[in-house]
Amino acid sequence: MSNPVKAPDTLMEAIQYFSDPLTCVQFFAGLRWENAEAVCPRCQYKRISFLTTRLMWKCLDCKKQFSIKVGTIFEDSAVTLDKWLCAMFLIANCKNGVSSYEIARDIHVTQRTAWFMLQRIRHAMHTGTFSKLSGQIEADETFIGGKARNMHAAKRAEKITGTGVEPFHLYRYIDEQAFSFNNRHVTDADRFVQLCSNVSGKRLDWNTLTGKHSVGR
């Protein structure tokens, strides 16, 4: 299955471009595998047959079928790829962030589903490491947390202007801001492709997200 990776430049282009399910699959195949040639996620076999009617592959060795979602942040999600891609374009290129309520309205899913999607996308933004700093460096600091009742009334009114992020999820929001800052000099299309390139090997299930069982980042 050929796949010249092409990325849309605007949200409107993204909506139009990814309206075709086959285009969505081809787009991610080109980012995930060399020459868009699928590799079986179970046995790593490369002799694969593409099932056009199902938009899935079948491994000719282990005989198992798999979709483009397997082994990515999309795995086990019933949300279609066109909605995922529009949400990713929005969050990758919105400088002030985008809420789950906005995503829910824009792509017609529930707020709970949109929140889960956003947390998975933020998980893909996590680099997992720190790059070595060099050259001229500017460092700032911030304080997050503390009890509002311990503040002077005037300071409380000045500092607390909205809702605080829950500590358990704080690092995901930081990952989002770090991703935006580190990719601030590239185009919207390139920033979107960078995010899409990070979705493989980063599964995040509901229990892990909500802390129902303890799993490392």
C-alpha positions in Angstrom: 0.0 0.0 0.0 1.7 3.2 -1.2 1.8 6.2 1.1 3.4 9.5 0.3 3.0 11.2 3.7 1.1 14.4 3.2 0.1 16.7 6.1 -2.7 19.3 6.0 -1.7 22.9 6.7 -5.0 24.1 8.3 -7.8 22.6 10.4 -10.2 22.9 7.5 -7.7 21.0 5.2 -7.4 18.4 7.9 -11.1 17.8 8.1 -11.4 17.4 4.4 -8.2 15.4 3.9 -9.0 12.9 6.7 -12.6 12.4 5.8 -11.6 9.3 3.8 -10.9 6.4 6.2 -8.3 4.9 3.8 -6.4 8.2 3.8 -6.2 8.1 7.6 -4.7 4.6 7.5 -2.3 5.4 4.8 -1.2 8.6 6.6 -0.3 6.7 9.8 1.2 3.8 8.0 3.7 6.2 6.3 4.7 7.6 9.6 4.9 4.3 11.5 6.6 2.0 9.1 9.4 2.4 6.5 7.9 2.8 3.1 4.5 2.3 4.7 5.1 -1.4 4.7 3.3 -2.8 7.8 5.1 -5.1 10.3 3.1 -7.6 12.4 3.0 -6.2 16.0 2.8 -9.7 17.3 5.5 -11.7 15.5 7.3 -8.8 13.6 6.8 -10.7 10.3 6.9 -8.4 7.2 5.0 -10.5 4.7 1.6 -8.9 5.2 -1.6 -8.7 3.3 -3.7 -5.6 3.4 -7.5 -6.2 3.6 -8.9 -3.3 1.7 -12.6 -3.9 2.7 -11.7 -3.9 6.4 -8.8 -1.4 6.4 -6.7 -4.0 8.3 -3.7 -6.2 7.7 -3.3 -9.9 8.0 0.0 -11.5 8.9 0.8 -14.4 6.6 2.9 -16.0 9.3 0.9 -15.9 12.5 -2.4 -15.4 10.6 -3.5 -12.7 13.0 -5.2 -9.5 11.8 -4.3 -6.1 13.1 -5.3 -2.5 12.5 -3.3 0.7 12.4 -4.5 1.4 16.0 -2.7 -1.6 17.6 0.3 -0.5 19.7 -0.7 3.2 19.7 -2.6 5.7 21.8 -5.6 4.8 19.7 -5.7 1.1 20.7 -9.1 -0.1 22.1 -10.7 3.3 21.2 -14.0 3.2 19.3 -13.4 6.8 18.1 -12.7 6.9 14.4 -9.3 8.1 13.1 -10.8 11.2 11.4 -12.0 12.4 14.8 -8.7 11.6 16.5 -6.8 13.4 13.8 -8.9 16.6 14.0 -8.5 16.6 17.8 -4.7 16.1 17.4 -4.5 19.0 14.9 -6.4 21.2 17.3 -4.3 20.5 20.4 -1.0 20.5 18.6 -1.6 24.0 17.2 -3.7 25.8 19.8 -1.2 28.0 21.7 -3.6 28.5 24.7 -4.6 24.9 24.9 -8.0 23.4 24.2 -10.5 21.9 26.7 -12.3 18.6 26.6 -15.6 20.5 26.3 -14.4 22.2 23.1 -13.1 18.9 21.7 -16.4 17.2 22.6 -18.4 19.9 20.7 -16.1 20.0 17.7 -15.9 16.3 16.9 -19.3 15.2 18.4 -18.2 12.9 21.3 -19.0 13.0 25.0 -16.9 15.2 27.3 -15.7 12.1 29.1 -14.5 10.6 25.8 -12.9 13.9 24.8 -11.1 14.1 28.1 -9.7 10.6 27.7 -8.6 11.5 24.1 -6.8 14.6 25.3 -4.9 12.8 28.0 -3.8 10.1 25.5 -2.7 12.9 23.1 -0.8 14.6 25.9 0.8 11.2 26.7 2.1 11.1 23.1 3.6 14.6 23.6 5.8 13.2 26.5 9.4 12.8 25.3 10.5 10.6 28.2 13.9 12.3 28.5 15.6 15.6 28.9 17.8 17.0 26.1 21.2 18.3 27.2 21.0 22.1 27.5 23.6 24.2 25.6 24.2 27.7 24.5 22.4 30.6 26.0 19.7 29.4 28.4 16.9 31.2 30.2 15.3 29.5 33.1 12.1 30.6 35.0 10.3 29.1 37.9 6.8 28.7 39.1 4.9 27.5 42.2 2.0 25.2 41.7 -0.2 24.1 44.6 -0.6 25.3 48.2 -3.8 25.8 50.1 -5.8 28.8 49.1 -7.0 29.4 52.7 -3.3 30.0 53.7 -3.1 33.0 51.3 -3.9 36.6 52.2 -7.3 37.6 50.7 -5.7 40.1 48.4 -3.1 37.6 47.2 -5.8 34.9 46.8 -7.9 37.1 44.5 -4.8 38.1 42.5 -3.3 34.6 42.1 -6.3 32.3 41.8 -8.2 33.2 38.6 -9.4 29.8 37.4 -9.5 26.1 38.3 -6.0 24.4 39.5 -4.9 21.2 37.6 -5.3 18.0 39.6 -1.7 17.0 40.9 -2.1 13.4 39.6 -2.4 14.7 36.0 -0.2 17.8 36.3 2.7 16.4 34.4 0.5 15.6 31.3 -0.4 19.3 31.0 3.2 20.2 31.5 4.1 17.8 28.6 1.6 19.6 26.4 3.1 23.0 27.1 6.7 21.7 26.7 5.7 20.2 23.4 4.2 23.4 22.2 7.2 25.5 23.3 9.8 23.1 21.8 8.0 23.1 18.5 7.1 26.8 18.4 9.3 27.6 15.4 7.9 25.0 13.0 4.7 25.2 10.9 1.3 23.9 12.0 1.6 21.0 9.6 5.1 20.0 10.8 4.0 20.3 14.5 1.0 18.0 13.7 3.2 15.4 12.0 5.6 15.5 14.9 2.7 14.7 17.3 1.4 12.0 15.0 4.9 10.4 14.8 4.8 10.0 18.6 1.6 7.9 18.9 3.2 4.5 18.5 4.3 2.5 21.6 2.4 4.8 24.0 -0.7 3.0 25.1 -2.7 4.6 28.0 -5.7 2.7 29.3 -8.5 4.2 31.5 -7.3 2.5 34.7 -3.8 3.8 34.4 -5.0 7.3 33.6 -7.3 7.4 36.5 -4.9 5.8 39.0 -6.9 2.6 39.5 -3.7 0.7 39.2 -0.1 1.9 39.5 1.9 1.9 36.3 5.1 3.9 35.6 5.0 6.8 33.2 
